[in-house]
Amino acid sequence: MRKRVWALCLAVVCAVGVAWSPARAAEAELSAAFSQSSVWSTGYGGQVVLTNTGDVESTGWVVEFDLPPGSSVTNAWSSVLTRDGQHHRFTNAGFNGRVRPGGTASFGFNVTGLGLPTGCTVDGVPCDGGGPAPDTSAPTVPGGLRVTGVSAGSVSLAWSASTDDVGVTAYEVLRGTTVVASTSATAATVGGLLPSTAYAFTVRARDAAGNASGPSAGVTATTGAGGSVVDVSTATQLQAALASAVPGQTIRMAAGVYRGAFAITRPGTAAAPVTLTGPVDAVLVNDGPSGAGPGCPTPTPGWDPGYGLWLHDAPHWNLTGFTVRESKKGIVADNSHHTVIDRVHVHHVDEEAVHFRRSSADSVLRDSTISHTGLVQPGYGEAVYIGSANSNWDCHGNSGGVDRGDRVQVLGNRIGPGVTAEHVDVKEGTSGGVIRGNTFDGTGISGQNSADSWVDVKGTGYLVEGNTGTFAAPGTFANGYETHNPATTPSFANGCGNVWRDNRSDLGGVGQYAIRITSTSKCAGTPNVVHASNTVTRAVSGLTNIAVTP
């Protein structure tokens, strides 16, 4: 879309771009370029990038243009806006008026109506185009994809490097359409796989502008045999198998309904994870809770918390294929790092569906389906909950007083409808996760307990990429994605340093912004970044409330 918009802007003269001849020696020479960062049915977001092509630092700038009747700038950032009828005037903000030679400054704005700027000037000089062209060239397709090793639960791959006119920044390994690994190197290991199972992979390259190559030729690999297999068909058999599980083992459920409390307290290892698998019609149901439990959740004789499946101090488990429903919570991982949940269906639960809690870091939820959560407590009906609120760190803060659910990946899932709270709630104190390739259906979101967006990011350093979100009544919906910056002890730069790229948002004519950043001042050292590759339709206000990054 950006290539088309660039051409359009040049065609209408007001590409808010100007490069005047150097008639005034010893003065700054500014050029400016306009682009649409997003377009929706009733308006668009715009951005102007100014470049100093002269030899002297500028001391300020003024950009002016007119919009046709029916169109108007509703808000602007990184500039001071004044208007007189259809004429709009932008002067520099206090921090971006001084542009060094060869440097740039930018500002953005949202427009109600679809009219494009005309009669543009920069410092009184007519606009005539200019500025650096956006990077729209994708890297070459990686070659030579090959399998370099297999284990019972993983496949190692390598490939030849791609080339790019600017530079390749990442390679993404795909299983089908789901990105299962991302790396800057030319090799990766995909974990969380079933023993004795064939898997097909491709790889693609991506550059800093978000351009992706086509997929490579595919390869197929079959994982190793692994350890013993235990077949179960009743709740009693399943409980016994979980209680005696050993590393490398596979517990295989037959189709049927398994009613009871199912807790996993036996760890696997990195080299030999334990696998619990079954078809989609192998269904776990917990009719609890029952009994009196401790102040902080821990397995206790005579107490059932009502969780459909509970991992406690049980790292390195793979959960694949089966269903959890009609329980207080769906799947809860406590101090169970490297938990992989793959192709699982969680629906019709009283509270949240999947919770990575008590520093269950380096875990993955992928290719799964979640719907109809929060049936009893709508405000606590998150589909995916990463970490814990600061107020619960007394119980769950097992990493220096903090719940460090770091580097959790949420990949290629189908979430909603009927999810009454956030589809992904990223709590403070967590960092480095990835939310990629998911489909969010916001129908039924409740608005209770501040639940009014698909994704709420209070953590740091998250990549939110390639997701598709929609909203339709009934429900309460404020924004597609939000950040918040709660204060914590110990202190973190909560809600900062996150990146949004290639997300598609349909706000149903109800949501304000696709991506709303709560504070820029609190994140001055590690700002949030919203790339122009994000798009939005049917938004009340636009793509985002901050400046868009090309």
C-alpha positions in Angstrom: 0.0 0.0 0.0 2.8 2.4 0.7 4.1 2.3 -2.8 0.7 3.2 -4.2 0.2 6.0 -1.6 3.6 7.5 -2.5 2.8 7.6 -6.1 -0.6 9.1 -5.4 0.9 11.8 -3.2 3.4 12.8 -5.9 0.6 12.9 -8.4 -1.5 15.4 -6.4 1.5 17.8 -6.0 0.9 18.0 -2.3 3.0 15.1 -1.4 3.7 17.6 1.3 7.1 17.5 -0.2 9.3 20.4 -1.1 12.9 20.8 -2.1 13.7 24.4 -3.0 16.8 25.5 -4.8 19.6 26.7 -2.5 19.0 30.4 -3.1 19.8 31.3 0.5 23.4 30.3 1.3 24.2 29.7 4.9 20.6 28.7 5.6 19.0 25.3 6.2 17.4 23.6 3.1 14.5 21.5 4.2 12.5 19.1 2.0 9.4 17.4 3.2 7.5 14.3 2.1 3.9 13.3 2.9 2.5 9.8 3.1 -0.7 8.1 4.3 0.1 5.8 7.2 -3.4 4.2 7.1 -6.7 4.7 5.4 -10.2 3.8 6.7 -13.7 4.4 5.4 -14.1 7.9 6.9 -10.6 9.2 7.0 -6.9 8.5 7.1 -3.7 9.0 9.1 -0.9 11.2 7.6 2.7 11.7 8.2 5.2 14.3 7.1 9.0 13.7 7.2 11.2 16.7 6.8 14.9 16.3 5.7 17.6 18.9 6.0 19.6 18.8 2.7 21.5 21.9 3.5 24.7 22.6 5.4 23.3 24.5 8.4 21.0 23.3 11.2 17.4 24.6 11.0 16.0 26.5 13.9 12.3 25.7 13.1 9.9 24.9 10.4 6.3 25.6 9.2 4.3 23.3 6.9 1.0 24.6 5.6 -1.7 23.1 3.3 -5.4 23.2 2.5 -7.9 20.4 2.6 -11.1 20.3 0.5 -14.5 20.9 2.1 -15.6 17.9 4.1 -12.1 17.0 5.2 -10.3 18.3 8.3 -7.4 17.4 10.5 -8.8 16.2 13.8 -5.6 15.9 15.8 -1.9 16.1 15.3 1.3 15.1 17.2 4.9 16.2 17.3 3.8 19.6 16.0 1.6 22.6 16.9 -1.5 22.8 14.8 -3.6 25.9 14.0 -6.4 26.1 11.4 -8.4 28.7 9.6 -11.3 27.1 7.8 -9.8 24.6 5.4 -6.3 25.9 5.8 -4.0 24.0 8.2 -0.7 25.2 9.6 1.8 23.0 11.5 4.8 24.5 13.3 7.5 22.4 15.0 7.1 21.2 18.5 9.7 22.3 21.1 11.8 19.2 20.6 12.0 18.8 16.8 12.6 22.3 15.3 16.3 21.9 15.1 17.2 19.6 12.3 20.9 19.0 11.7 22.2 18.8 8.1 21.3 15.4 6.8 18.9 14.8 9.7 15.1 14.4 9.8 12.1 15.4 11.8 8.5 14.2 11.5 5.0 14.9 12.6 1.7 13.1 12.1 -2.0 13.8 12.0 -5.4 12.2 11.5 -7.9 13.5 9.0 -11.7 13.1 9.0 -12.7 12.8 5.3 -10.7 11.4 2.4 -9.6 14.7 0.8 -5.8 15.0 0.2 -3.8 18.2 0.9 -3.4 20.9 -1.7 -1.5 24.1 -2.0 1.3 22.9 0.3 4.2 25.0 1.4 7.2 24.5 3.7 8.4 27.8 5.2 6.4 29.6 2.4 7.9 27.7 -0.5 5.5 25.7 -2.7 5.8 21.9 -2.3 7.0 19.9 -5.2 7.8 16.4 -3.9 11.0 15.0 -2.5 12.3 13.2 0.5 13.6 9.6 0.7 11.5 6.9 -1.0 10.2 4.2 1.3 11.8 0.8 1.2 9.4 -1.5 -0.7 11.8 -4.1 -2.0 11.5 -7.5 -0.4 14.6 -9.7 0.3 15.4 -12.6 -2.0 13.9 -16.0 -1.1 16.2 -18.0 1.2 17.7 -21.0 -0.5 19.1 -24.4 0.5 16.7 -25.1 3.4 17.8 -28.4 4.9 17.4 -30.5 8.1 20.5 -30.6 10.2 19.2 -32.6 13.2 16.1 -34.1 14.8 15.2 -35.3 18.3 12.0 -36.7 19.8 10.6 -33.1 20.2 12.5 -30.9 17.9 13.8 -30.3 14.4 17.0 -28.3 13.6 17.1 -26.4 10.2 19.6 -24.3 8.3 19.5 -22.4 5.0 21.5 -20.0 2.8 21.4 -16.2 3.4 19.1 -13.9 1.5 20.1 -10.5 0.1 18.3 -7.2 0.3 18.9 -3.6 -0.9 19.0 -2.4 2.7 19.6 -5.5 4.8 17.9 -8.6 6.1 17.0 -8.3 9.7 15.2 -11.7 10.4 14.4 -15.1 9.1 11.0 -16.7 10.0 10.5 -20.5 10.0 6.9 -21.5 9.1 5.0 -24.6 9.8 2.1 -24.2 7.3 1.2 -20.5 7.7 2.3 -20.2 11.4 5.7 -18.7 12.2 7.2 -21.2 14.7 10.7 -19.6 15.0 12.4 -16.3 14.2 16.1 -15.6 14.2 18.7 -13.3 12.7 20.9 -16.2 12.0 20.6 -18.8 9.1 19.8 -21.7 11.4 17.0 -22.4 14.0 15.6 -25.2 16.1 11.8 -25.7 16.3 10.8 -27.3 19.6 7.6 -28.5 21.1 7.0 -31.3 18.5 5.5 -34.7 18.9 7.7 -37.8 18.7 7.6 -40.0 15.6 5.7 -37.3 13.6 6.4 -35.8 10.2 6.5 -32.0 10.0 6.9 -29.7 6.9 8.7 -26.3 7.1 9.6 -23.3 4.9 11.6 -20.2 5.7 11.3 -16.6 4.6 13.4 -13.4 5.1 12.3 -10.0 6.4 13.9 -6.6 6.2 13.7 -3.7 8.6 10.8 -2.1 6.7 8.8 -5.3 7.2 9.1 -6.5 3.6 8.9 -10.3 3.5 10.3 -12.6 0.9 8.3 -15.4 -0.5 8.6 -18.8 1.2 11.5 -21.1 0.4 11.2 -24.6 -1.0 9.9 -26.8 1.8 11.5 -29.6 3.7 9.9 -32.4 5.7 11.4 -34.0 8.8 10.2 -36.8 11.1 11.0 -36.5 14.8 12.6 -39.3 16.8 10.8 -42.0 18.5 11.1 -40.6 22.1 10.4 -42.6 25.2 7.5 -44.8 26.2 3.9 -44.3 25.3 1.1 -44.5 27.9 -2.5 -44.9 26.5 -5.3 -43.7 28.7 -9.1 -43.7 28.2 -10.5 -42.8 31.7 -10.0 -40.0 34.1 -8.5 -42.3 36.7 -6.0 -43.6 34.2 -5.1 -40.1 33.1 -4.5 -39.0 36.7 -2.3 -42.0 37.4 -0.3 -41.4 34.2 0.3 -37.7 35.0 1.4 -38.6 38.6 4.0 -41.0 37.3 5.2 -39.3 34.1 8.9 -39.4 33.3 11.0 -37.3 30.9 10.5 -38.3 27.2 7.2 -40.0 27.8 4.1 -39.5 25.7 0.6 -39.8 27.4 -1.9 -40.4 24.7 -5.6 -39.8 25.5 -8.4 -41.6 23.6 -11.5 -39.7 22.6 -14.0 -39.1 25.4 -14.8 -36.8 28.3 -12.4 -36.8 31.3 -14.0 -35.4 34.4 -11.9 -34.5 37.5 -8.9 -32.5 38.7 -5.8 -33.0 36.5 -2.6 -31.6 37.9 0.9 -32.1 36.5 3.7 -31.9 39.0 6.4 -34.1 37.3 8.9 -32.1 35.2 10.3 -33.0 31.8 13.7 -31.9 30.6 14.9 -29.8 27.7 16.3 -33.0 26.0 13.3 -35.1 26.9 10.0 -33.1 27.4 6.8 -34.9 28.4 3.9 -34.9 26.0 0.2 -35.0 26.7 -1.8 -35.5 23.5 -5.2 -36.4 22.3 -7.7 -35.7 19.6 -10.0 -32.6 19.8 -12.8 -34.9 21.2 -10.6 -35.8 24.1 -12.1 -33.3 26.6 -11.0 -32.3 30.0 -13.7 -31.0 32.3 -13.3 -30.0 36.0 -16.5 -29.6 37.9 -14.7 -28.0 40.9 -13.6 -26.0 42.8 -14.0 -27.9 46.0 -12.3 -28.0 49.5 -10.3 -25.4 51.3 -7.1 -24.2 49.7 -4.0 -22.3 50.8 -3.7 -18.5 50.5 -1.6 -18.9 47.4 -2.4 -21.7 44.9 -0.3 -24.8 45.4 -1.4 -28.5 45.1 -2.9 -29.4 48.4 -4.6 -32.6 49.4 -8.4 -32.3 49.6 -8.4 -29.1 47.5 -9.4 -28.7 43.9 -9.0 -25.2 42.4 -11.2 -26.0 39.5 -8.6 -25.7 36.8 -9.1 -27.8 33.7 -5.4 -28.6 33.6 -2.8 -27.4 36.0 1.0 -27.5 35.6 2.8 -26.8 38.8 6.6 -26.8 39.0 6.5 -28.9 35.8 8.6 -27.4 33.0 9.2 -28.9 29.6 5.7 -30.3 28.8 4.0 -30.4 25.4 0.2 -30.2 25.3 -1.3 -31.0 22.0 -4.6 -31.5 20.3 -7.2 -32.0 23.0 -10.0 -29.8 24.4 -10.6 -28.1 27.8 -14.0 -26.8 28.7 -16.5 -26.3 31.6 -13.9 -25.5 34.2 -13.1 -22.5 36.4 -9.9 -21.8 34.5 -8.7 -23.5 31.4 -5.0 -24.3 31.4 -2.8 -22.8 34.2 1.0 -23.1 34.1 2.7 -22.2 37.4 6.5 -22.1 37.5 6.4 -24.3 34.4 8.7 -22.8 31.9 9.0 -24.2 28.3 5.4 -25.2 28.3 4.2 -25.7 24.6 0.5 -25.7 24.0 -0.2 -26.7 20.4 -3.6 -27.1 18.6 -5.6 -27.1 21.8 -9.2 -25.9 22.1 -10.3 -24.1 25.2 -13.9 -22.8 25.5 -16.8 -22.2 27.9 -14.7 -21.5 31.0 -15.7 -19.4 34.0 -12.6 -17.2 34.0 -9.4 -17.1 31.8 -8.5 -19.8 29.2 -4.7 -20.0 29.3 -2.5 -18.5 32.0 1.3 -18.5 32.0 1.9 -17.7 35.7 4.7 -17.7 38.3 7.5 -17.1 35.8 6.4 -19.7 33.2 8.8 -18.2 30.8 9.9 -19.3 27.3 6.5 -20.9 26.7 4.4 -21.1 23.5 0.7 -21.1 22.7 0.2 -21.8 19.0 -2.4 -22.9 16.4 -5.0 -23.1 19.2 -8.7 -22.0 19.4 -10.1 -20.1 22.4 -13.7 -18.8 22.8 -16.4 -18.1 25.3 -14.4 -17.3 28.4 -15.4 -15.4 31.6 -18.8 -17.0 31.8 -18.9 -16.4 35.6 -16.5 -13.4 35.9 -16.5 -11.5 32.6 -13.8 -9.1 33.8 -11.4 -12.0 34.4 -12.2 -13.8 31.1 -8.9 -13.3 29.4 -8.1 -15.7 26.6 -4.4 -15.6 27.2 -2.9 -14.1 30.4 0.9 -13.6 30.6 2.3 -13.0 34.0 0.5 -11.5 37.0 -0.6 -8.1 38.2 1.7 -6.4 40.6 -0.9 -6.8 43.3 -0.5 -10.6 43.0 3.3 -10.8 43.1 3.1 -11.7 46.8 1.8 -15.0 45.6 3.2 -15.4 42.1 6.4 -13.3 42.2 8.8 -16.1 42.4 11.7 -14.4 40.5 13.1 -11.8 42.8 9.6 -10.8 43.9 8.3 -10.6 40.3 6.3 -12.9 38.0 8.7 -13.0 35.1 6.7 -14.7 32.4 9.3 -13.6 29.8 9.6 -14.5 26.1 6.2 -16.2 25.9 5.0 -16.5 22.3 1.4 -16.4 21.2 1.4 -17.6 17.5 -1.3 -18.3 14.9 -4.2 -18.7 17.3 -7.9 -18.1 16.7 -9.4 -16.2 19.6 -13.0 -15.2 20.1 -15.9 -14.7 19.9 -17.3 -14.6 23.4 -14.0 -13.7 25.0 -15.2 -11.3 27.7 -11.8 -9.7 28.7 -8.6 -9.1 26.7 -7.7 -11.7 24.1 -4.1 -11.3 25.3 -3.3 -9.6 28.6 0.4 -8.9 29.0 1.2 -8.0 32.5 3.8 -5.7 34.0 7.2 -7.1 34.8 7.2 -9.4 31.7 9.3 -8.9 28.6 10.5 -10.1 25.2 7.4 -11.9 24.1 5.9 -12.3 20.6 2.2 -12.0 19.6 2.1 -13.0 15.9 -0.3 -14.2 13.3 -3.4 -14.5 15.5 -7.0 -13.8 14.6 -9.0 -11.8 17.2 -12.8 -11.6 17.1 -13.9 -9.0 19.7 -17.6 -9.8 19.7 -18.7 -10.2 23.3 -15.9 -8.3 25.0 -17.5 -7.1 28.3 -15.8 -3.8 29.2 -15.6 -5.0 32.8 -12.4 -4.6 34.8 -11.0 -2.3 32.0 -11.4 -5.1 29.5 -12.1 -3.2 26.2 -9.3 -4.1 23.8 -8.0 -7.2 22.0 -4.5 -6.8 23.5 -3.3 -4.9 26.5 0.5 -4.6 26.8 1.9 -3.6 30.2 5.2 -5.5 29.6 8.2 -4.4 27.7 9.9 -5.4 24.4 7.0 -7.3 22.9 6.7 -7.7 19.1 3.0 -7.6 18.0 3.0 -8.6 14.3 0.8 -9.9 11.6 -2.4 -10.2 13.6 -5.9 -9.6 12.3 -8.6 -8.1 14.6 -12.3 -7.4 14.1 -15.1 -6.1 16.3 -18.8 -6.3 16.0 -21.7 -5.9 18.5 -22.5 -6.9 21.1 -19.7 -5.8 23.3 -17.7 -2.9 24.7 -14.7 -1.8 22.6 -12.3 1.2 23.1 -9.2 0.4 21.1 -7.7 -2.6 19.3 -4.3 -2.6 21.1 -3.4 -0.6 24.2 -0.4 0.0 26.4 -0.4 0.9 30.1 2.4 1.9 32.5 1.6 0.7 36.0 4.1 1.5 38.7 5.7 -1.6 40.4 8.1 -2.6 43.1 10.7 -3.4 41.9 10.3 -0.8 39.2 10.3 -1.6 35.4 9.7 0.5 32.3 6.3 -1.1 32.1 4.4 -0.6 28.8 7.5 0.6 26.9 9.7 -0.6 24.0 7.0 -2.6 22.2 6.7 -2.8 18.4 3.6 -3.1 16.2 4.0 -4.2 12.6 1.8 -5.6 9.8 -1.4 -5.8 11.9 -4.8 -5.4 10.3 -7.6 -3.9 12.4 -11.3 -3.4 11.7 -12.7 -1.5 14.7 -16.4 -1.8 13.5 -17.0 1.9 13.6 -16.8 1.7 17.5 -13.1 1.6 18.5 -11.1 4.8 18.6 -7.6 3.8 17.6 -6.2 0.5 16.3 -3.2 1.1 18.5 -3.4 3.5 21.5 -0.2 4.3 23.4 -1.1 5.6 26.8 2.1 7.5 27.5 5.1 8.7 25.5 6.8 10.6 28.3 7.1 7.5 30.5 8.7 5.6 27.6 11.1 8.4 26.4 14.1 6.1 26.8 12.5 3.0 25.2 9.6 4.3 23.1 6.8 2.2 21.6 7.0 1.9 17.8 4.0 1.7 15.5 5.0 1.0 11.9 3.2 2.3 8.8 2.6 -1.3 7.7 -0.2 -1.5 10.2 -3.7 -0.8 8.7 -7.1 0.1 10.1 -10.6 0.3 8.8 -13.8 1.7 10.5 -12.0 3.5 13.2 -13.5 6.5 15.0 -10.1 8.3 15.4 -7.5 6.4 13.3 -4.6 4.1 13.3 -2.7 5.4 16.4 -2.3 8.5 18.6 1.5 8.6 18.2 3.8 9.3 15.2 4.0 6.4 12.8 7.4 5.0 11.9 8.0 4.1 8.3 
